[in-house]
Amino acid sequence: MLQPTPNHQTPPTHLLGVLRTLWQWRRPIVLTTLAGAVLAVVISLLLPVYYTGFTSFVAISPEQISIESTFGTSTNRIQFYGTGDDIDRLLSIAESNELVDFMVDTFKLYGVYGIDSTSLKGPVKVAQKFRSYYEVERSPRDILELTVEDRNPVRAAAMATAARRHIDALNLSLIRATHRRNADGLAQEVGQSEQQLAELSTRLSELRRTSGVYSTEAQSEALSTLSGQLDQQLALTEARLEAFRERGVRDSINRLSVNLIGLQRSRAALDEQLQKYNGSVSQIASLEEERLQANESLTENRLRLQQYQTILNGERRTLEVIEEAQVPLVKSSPVRWLIVSIATTVTFFFAVIGVLLLDTGRRYDWTSITR
């Protein structure tokens, strides 16, 4: 008798038993599998058809809508695309309840999904339903991909576009909130600077009125010239008066004496004016310098406030669209062939398991076991 070679070993007895059992039950297995496949086909044909609206975009750096970037006041390189924090902020906005509420109200999703809006759990159910059809993912290349499924292809594309635009609007409002706070603080600072400048002008005007000093440079030069001229006239008049006294010319002496008294009084008045001028000129110069600095600071703040207003009122965006949402021409679900294949495979698997369990159970005397 020939012995089996190592390459042609006989199958194990337990495997032969399984195969024999499956062969004996082949007809029920096939019929069950066919029934499962037919049922899967019927169910898949009854499932509603959904279309997917798709759009993709990238985050723009907030530096692009800053004053430095808009007006070219920064010497540093401005980053164009957003970093990981900017992308995370967009994802947080995309998953926020505010966006869900906007989509529900805009597209009247209570009626679309057949949910009673007056029920207590209505808002929760419609939000859960929408989230099951809505998804935003970050690709390995930092591109955000937004998808919305709906039974109407036109509405699916419109919902994807509306969601992307509202994400942009919400993100822009967050950035502008910071700009608005800065602008409000700057406006308050401008108001305080204007009040300070008005007070400085009032003090300077009052000091000039009381001191009689209106132009420090012009009046200083004029007083110096007048003082020199008076000194010369006094010296000349005194010399002439001394000469006429020596000669005994009475009429000339009386006339020159009168002129000398007038010049001396003018000298005294000028000295008083010089004293008042010297006592006020330092205060006036200090106030003028302070007012000049306050005016320069006010001009800079007004210019920056105007720049903030330009940014707040202008049209801006925080994301760049890579692919616009187009009306889908091919359905995205259900994938009927996949449903039928999986259902058929699962039915066959459970039919085989059931046959093996049934056949194994017949080998035991259950009556004797249960006694």
PEURSUL-V38324 format. One record per run of one state. SS is the DSSP state (alpha for helix, beta for strand, coil for the rest). FROM is the first residue (numbers start at 0). LEN is the number of residues. If there is no record, write none. Layout:
ss-><SS & SS>
from-><FROM & FROM>
len-><LEN & LEN>
This chain:
ss-><coil & alpha & coil & alpha & coil & alpha & coil & beta & coil & alpha & coil & alpha & coil & beta & coil & alpha & coil & alpha & coil & alpha & coil & alpha & beta & coil & beta & coil & alpha & coil & alpha & coil & alpha & coil & beta & coil & beta & coil & alpha & coil & alpha & coil>
from-><0 & 5 & 8 & 12 & 24 & 25 & 46 & 49 & 60 & 61 & 65 & 66 & 71 & 80 & 81 & 83 & 94 & 96 & 107 & 108 & 113 & 121 & 133 & 138 & 143 & 150 & 152 & 211 & 215 & 247 & 249 & 313 & 318 & 323 & 332 & 333 & 335 & 362 & 365 & 370>
len-><5 & 3 & 4 & 12 & 1 & 21 & 3 & 11 & 1 & 4 & 1 & 5 & 9 & 1 & 2 & 11 & 2 & 11 & 1 & 5 & 8 & 12 & 5 & 5 & 7 & 2 & 59 & 4 & 32 & 2 & 64 & 5 & 5 & 9 & 1 & 2 & 27 & 3 & 5 & 1>
